[in-house]
Structure formats: structure tokens, C-alpha cells
Amino acid sequence: MVIPSLLPERPTTGTSFETGWPVRLADTARDQRLRLDAVARYLQDIGFEHLEAVEDGATHRGWVVRRTVIDVLKPIEFGEHVTLRRWCSALSNRWCNMRVQICGSNGGLVETEAFLIHFGTESGVPARMSDRFMAPMLASTTEHRLRWKAALTDPLPTGPSVQELPFPLRIADIDWLDHVNNAVYLSALEELLATHTDLMSGPHRIVIEYTKPLQAGEQVRIVGRRDGATLDAWFAVGDESRAAARVTPR
């Protein structure tokens, strides 16, 4: 199994990084729940805060998200104060799995894990993390030979059974790497899920894997395919899939 049914628990050894803030209006949907794109931004925000708190953090500023798993166990809602805890659940010397637990003050709970690749900001290629930077990560996990394996491998589907939505890109969607920020993909997934609201009515899991960056000026469409309680989605440019997602009950 590429992704375990239960994400790794917080370790009894090592430490986790903790921060928090209130859930604000711009982070929530019409039903007051914390949106998926807001969850993705929260993961980015705690990641950069974490870099400020660890040795050699200033020299490890380049990261690319390869996969994110989001388990919405109980929706977090507007008005709650969230506490975020972040720790490493597995690593190699160029990439890692980082767990973030998001707890709401009224009982909301979202568990996440992201596969992150460390890139040299000048070289633009995967780069080895320093020993000092890896030290607290090694202390929190026994998995030190992490390898990448895709979980979402189905090809881009065609035919009358698929659902398609255009997703025009905006200038605000482009980050400093000149790519569409990964949180924007979750905003697009919200568009598709608006017609599959039953999947959001109970605990659910979202898996998204990023294959090739979306860039400014490209014509993006979301391709959806529903099979029972599973919704698959692809982020397509022409006949090429740039990312894929899956939503399932938990």
C-alpha cells in the first residue's frame, strides 16, 4: 500500500513544531468549513515558520510538493482557533514526508502528510539536506530510506462518462517560482466537489499528486470521473495530465 489507511502518529521521540492562528473568513466556504485550498496554505505557512525555528533553515528554502494527503476527520469551521503540529514521518537525504495535524478549538480535526522534495534554490535540482537540518527529522522517525512511489497512476480519461470544467488561471495563482501554487489545485478541486457534496458530508480523504507544474497562460481544465464513493480528478492541459487527485470516504 503506497499510502497507509491511517497516517503515522506523532512520535514519542523527537519533537514536533507547533503554531496556531484563528480560522478567518477568507479561509472558509459558504457552509463555514475550512476549505481544502486553505488547508494547503496552512501547510505552506507552518512549513516556512518551521524553517525559522531549526538549524540551517535559512539554507533550505526551496521545496516542491510531490503529494499531499488530507484526512478531514471532523470539519474545522470559521471561528475556531487552530493548533498545528508538524513533524517528519519519513525521509531520505533529499526528500521527506512531513506530517501536519490541524486541531480546531471546537473539536475539528484534519490530519495531513506531504511528500516534499528539497531543491537547491540556485541549481533547481533536488539537493541533499545538511546533517544539522536533518538531525531533528532523523530523531522523529525510523524510516530513513524513503522512496517515491505514485499512488494515482490512472491515465487521463475520455468519453461521455467524464465531467469537465474549465479552470482559468489568474495572475494571483502564480508564485515566485513562476508556477501555479499548489494550493490553487485544491481550489480547483473545490469547484468539482461542489457537484459531489455527498463526499464531503462525512470523514473523507483527499490525495493529490503533482506531476508537472501548471504555468501562466495555459488553458487548464478539470476532468472528473465518479465511481461509486470515489471521485477521481485530473488537472489537464490539452491531452496531458499535470496532476491527479482522489477523494474517498474515511
C-alpha positions in Angstrom: 0.0 0.0 0.0 1.5 3.3 -1.1 -0.4 5.4 1.4 -1.4 3.8 4.8 -5.1 3.9 5.8 -4.0 5.7 9.0 -1.3 8.3 8.8 1.7 7.9 11.2 1.0 9.1 14.7 3.1 11.7 16.5 6.4 10.1 17.6 7.3 9.5 21.2 10.9 10.5 20.4 12.0 13.8 19.0 9.9 16.9 18.9 7.2 18.5 16.8 6.9 22.1 15.8 3.7 23.9 16.9 2.0 27.1 15.9 -1.6 28.3 15.5 -4.0 31.1 14.4 -7.7 31.8 14.1 -9.7 30.5 11.1 -10.6 33.6 9.2 -13.4 34.4 6.8 -11.3 34.1 3.6 -10.4 30.5 4.6 -13.9 29.2 4.7 -16.7 28.1 2.4 -20.4 29.1 2.5 -21.1 26.3 4.9 -18.3 27.8 7.2 -16.0 24.8 6.8 -12.2 25.3 6.3 -11.7 24.9 2.5 -9.2 22.5 1.0 -7.1 25.3 -0.5 -6.9 27.0 2.9 -5.6 23.7 4.3 -2.9 23.7 1.7 -1.9 27.3 2.5 -1.8 26.3 6.2 0.7 23.6 5.3 2.9 26.1 3.5 2.7 28.6 6.3 3.7 26.2 9.1 6.4 24.9 6.8 8.1 28.3 6.5 7.6 29.0 10.2 9.3 25.7 11.0 12.3 26.7 8.8 12.8 29.8 11.0 13.0 27.5 14.1 15.5 24.9 13.0 19.3 24.9 12.4 20.2 25.6 8.7 16.6 26.5 8.0 17.7 29.6 6.0 19.7 27.4 3.6 16.8 25.1 2.9 14.2 27.4 1.4 13.5 25.5 -1.8 10.8 22.9 -1.6 8.4 21.2 -4.1 5.3 19.3 -3.0 5.0 15.9 -4.8 2.0 14.6 -3.0 -0.4 15.8 -0.2 -2.8 13.6 1.8 -5.6 15.4 3.7 -7.8 13.4 6.0 -10.8 15.5 7.1 -11.9 13.6 10.1 -14.1 16.4 11.5 -14.5 19.7 9.6 -12.8 22.7 11.1 -15.1 25.8 11.0 -15.0 29.6 10.9 -14.3 31.0 14.4 -12.2 28.1 15.6 -8.6 28.6 16.7 -6.4 26.0 15.1 -3.3 24.4 16.6 -0.9 23.0 14.0 1.7 20.4 14.9 4.4 19.4 12.3 6.9 16.6 12.3 8.8 14.3 10.0 7.4 10.8 9.5 10.0 9.5 7.0 12.9 10.8 5.0 15.9 10.3 2.7 18.6 12.9 2.3 16.8 14.8 -0.5 13.1 14.4 0.4 10.8 13.7 3.3 7.3 13.0 4.4 6.1 15.8 6.7 3.0 15.3 8.9 0.9 18.2 10.0 -2.0 17.7 12.4 -4.6 20.6 12.5 -6.8 20.7 15.6 -9.6 23.1 15.9 -10.6 24.6 19.3 -14.2 23.2 18.9 -13.1 19.7 18.0 -12.4 20.0 14.3 -9.6 17.7 13.2 -7.6 17.4 9.9 -4.6 15.1 9.5 -2.2 15.6 6.7 1.0 14.2 5.2 3.1 15.7 2.4 5.9 14.3 0.3 8.4 17.2 -0.1 11.5 17.4 -2.3 14.3 19.7 -1.3 15.6 21.7 -4.2 18.7 23.9 -4.5 17.4 27.4 -5.0 20.3 28.1 -7.4 20.7 24.7 -9.1 17.0 24.0 -9.4 17.6 20.3 -8.9 17.0 18.0 -5.8 19.7 18.8 -3.2 20.9 17.0 -0.2 19.8 18.4 3.2 22.5 19.2 5.7 23.2 16.9 8.6 22.3 19.6 11.1 19.0 20.2 9.3 18.2 16.5 9.2 19.1 15.8 12.8 15.7 16.5 14.4 14.0 14.8 11.5 16.0 11.6 12.0 15.1 11.7 15.7 11.4 11.6 15.0 11.2 8.6 12.6 12.9 5.2 12.0 12.2 5.4 8.2 15.4 6.9 6.8 15.3 5.4 3.3 12.1 7.0 1.9 11.4 6.3 -1.8 8.9 7.9 -4.1 6.0 5.7 -5.5 3.0 7.2 -7.1 -0.4 6.3 -5.7 -2.5 7.8 -8.5 -1.5 6.2 -11.8 -4.7 6.1 -13.9 -4.4 7.8 -17.3 -6.4 10.9 -18.2 -9.9 9.5 -19.1 -12.1 10.4 -22.1 -15.6 9.7 -23.1 -19.2 10.6 -22.1 -18.8 9.4 -18.6 -16.3 12.1 -17.6 -17.1 15.5 -16.2 -15.1 18.5 -17.4 -14.8 22.0 -16.0 -12.6 24.9 -17.3 -10.3 26.4 -14.7 -9.0 29.8 -16.0 -5.7 30.7 -14.3 -5.3 34.2 -12.7 -2.1 36.2 -12.2 -2.5 35.8 -8.5 -2.3 32.0 -8.9 1.4 32.2 -9.9 4.1 32.1 -7.2 7.7 33.2 -7.2 8.8 30.0 -8.8 6.7 31.0 -11.8 4.4 28.0 -11.2 0.8 27.8 -10.2 0.9 27.5 -6.4 -0.1 24.0 -5.2 -3.0 25.5 -3.1 -4.6 26.6 -6.3 -5.1 23.0 -7.4 -7.2 22.4 -4.2 -9.3 25.5 -5.1 -10.0 23.9 -8.5 -10.9 20.6 -6.7 -13.4 22.6 -4.6 -15.1 23.5 -7.9 -15.5 19.9 -8.9 -16.6 18.8 -5.4 -19.4 21.4 -5.5 -21.3 18.8 -7.6 -20.4 15.9 -5.4 -21.3 17.3 -2.0 -22.1 13.9 -0.5 -18.4 13.1 -0.5 -17.9 16.0 2.0 -20.7 15.1 4.3 -18.7 12.7 6.5 -15.0 12.0 7.1 -13.1 11.9 3.8 -9.6 11.7 2.4 -8.1 13.8 -0.4 -4.9 12.6 -2.1 -3.3 14.9 -4.7 -0.1 14.2 -6.7 1.7 16.9 -8.7 3.4 15.6 -11.9 4.3 18.7 -13.9 3.8 22.3 -13.0 1.0 24.4 -14.4 2.3 27.7 -15.8 0.8 31.1 -16.6 -1.2 31.3 -19.8 -2.0 27.7 -20.0 -5.6 26.5 -20.7 -6.5 24.2 -17.8 -9.5 22.0 -17.4 -10.5 19.7 -14.6 -11.6 16.2 -15.6 -13.6 14.3 -13.1 -14.7 10.7 -13.0 -17.1 9.3 -10.3 -17.1 5.6 -9.5 -19.4 4.8 -6.5 -18.0 6.7 -3.5 -14.7 7.5 -5.2 -14.1 10.7 -7.2 -11.0 11.0 -9.3 -9.8 14.2 -10.9 -7.2 15.3 -13.3 -5.7 18.7 -14.0 -5.2 18.7 -17.7 -3.6 20.9 -20.3 -4.5 19.6 -23.8 -4.2 15.8 -23.6 -1.6 16.0 -20.8 -2.3 15.4 -17.1 -0.3 17.7 -14.9 -1.7 16.5 -11.5 -4.3 14.0 -10.2 -6.5 13.8 -7.2 -8.8 11.3 -5.5 -11.5 11.8 -2.9 -12.8 8.9 -0.9 -14.7 8.3 2.4 -12.7 7.7 5.5 
